[in-house]
């Protein structure tokens, strides 16, 4: 498992428009306290990037290393959803709307 990259984690959080109140590297990973409350958006984005994420409080997450298997599973799920949408578009185009 690859340890979390502080710059990458911060970049993902900032891209969501979320502020970072504090961030500390710990033996368990990167402990990040967010400005504001709620961690669902941050957790989802970091997990999509392959990070293991645990909510510590309503405004704090522990970001663990990148789980390569989880990252591949997320990529496969995203590609499968994209493929299913394209297949549905193709069927609709060939058969017409119902």
C-alpha positions in Angstrom: 0.0 0.0 0.0 1.3 3.4 -1.0 1.2 6.1 1.8 -0.9 9.1 1.1 0.7 12.0 -0.7 -0.1 15.2 1.2 0.0 17.5 -1.8 -2.3 15.2 -3.8 -4.8 14.8 -1.0 -4.9 18.6 -0.5 -5.3 19.2 -4.2 -8.3 16.8 -4.3 -10.0 18.5 -1.3 -9.3 22.0 -2.7 -10.7 21.0 -6.1 -14.0 20.3 -4.3 -14.0 23.9 -3.0 -13.4 22.7 0.5 -11.0 24.4 2.8 -8.5 22.7 5.0 -8.4 23.8 8.6 -5.4 21.6 9.6 -3.5 18.6 8.3 -1.0 16.4 10.1 1.0 13.4 9.0 0.6 10.5 11.5 1.8 6.9 11.5 -1.7 5.9 10.4 -1.9 8.4 7.6 -2.9 12.0 7.0 -5.3 13.5 9.5 -7.2 16.3 7.8 -9.7 18.6 9.5 -11.9 20.4 7.0 -13.3 23.9 7.1 -17.1 23.4 7.6 -18.8 20.2 8.4 -19.6 17.1 6.4 -17.1 14.8 4.9 -19.2 12.8 2.4 -18.0 14.7 -0.7 -14.3 14.6 0.4 -14.5 10.9 1.3 -16.1 10.0 -2.0 -13.5 11.9 -4.0 -10.5 10.5 -2.1 -11.9 7.0 -2.3 -12.4 7.4 -6.1 -8.7 8.3 -6.2 -7.9 5.0 -4.4 -7.3 6.3 -0.9 -8.6 4.6 2.2 -10.6 7.1 4.1 -12.1 7.0 7.6 -14.4 9.7 9.1 -13.0 10.6 12.5 -15.5 13.4 13.3 -18.0 15.4 11.2 -15.2 17.6 10.0 -12.2 15.3 10.1 -11.0 12.4 8.0 -8.0 10.0 8.3 -6.6 9.4 4.9 -4.7 6.1 4.6 -2.6 4.8 1.8 -3.7 4.1 -1.7 -5.2 0.6 -2.0 -4.2 -0.4 -5.5 -6.9 -3.1 -5.6 -9.6 -0.6 -4.4 -8.4 1.8 -7.1 -8.7 -0.8 -9.8 -12.1 -1.8 -8.6 -13.2 1.9 -8.7 -11.8 2.3 -12.2 -13.6 -0.9 -13.4 -16.9 0.3 -11.9 -16.6 3.6 -13.6 -15.7 2.0 -16.9 -18.5 -0.5 -16.6 -21.0 2.3 -16.0 -19.7 4.2 -19.0 -19.9 1.1 -21.1 -23.5 0.4 -20.0 -24.5 3.9 -20.9 -22.9 3.7 -24.3 -24.6 0.3 -25.0 -28.0 1.7 -24.0 -27.4 4.6 -26.3 -26.6 2.2 -29.2 -29.7 0.1 -28.6 -31.9 3.2 -28.4 -30.3 4.5 -31.7 -30.8 1.2 -33.5 -34.3 0.4 -32.2 -35.7 3.9 -31.7 -37.4 5.1 -28.6 -40.1 2.9 -27.0 
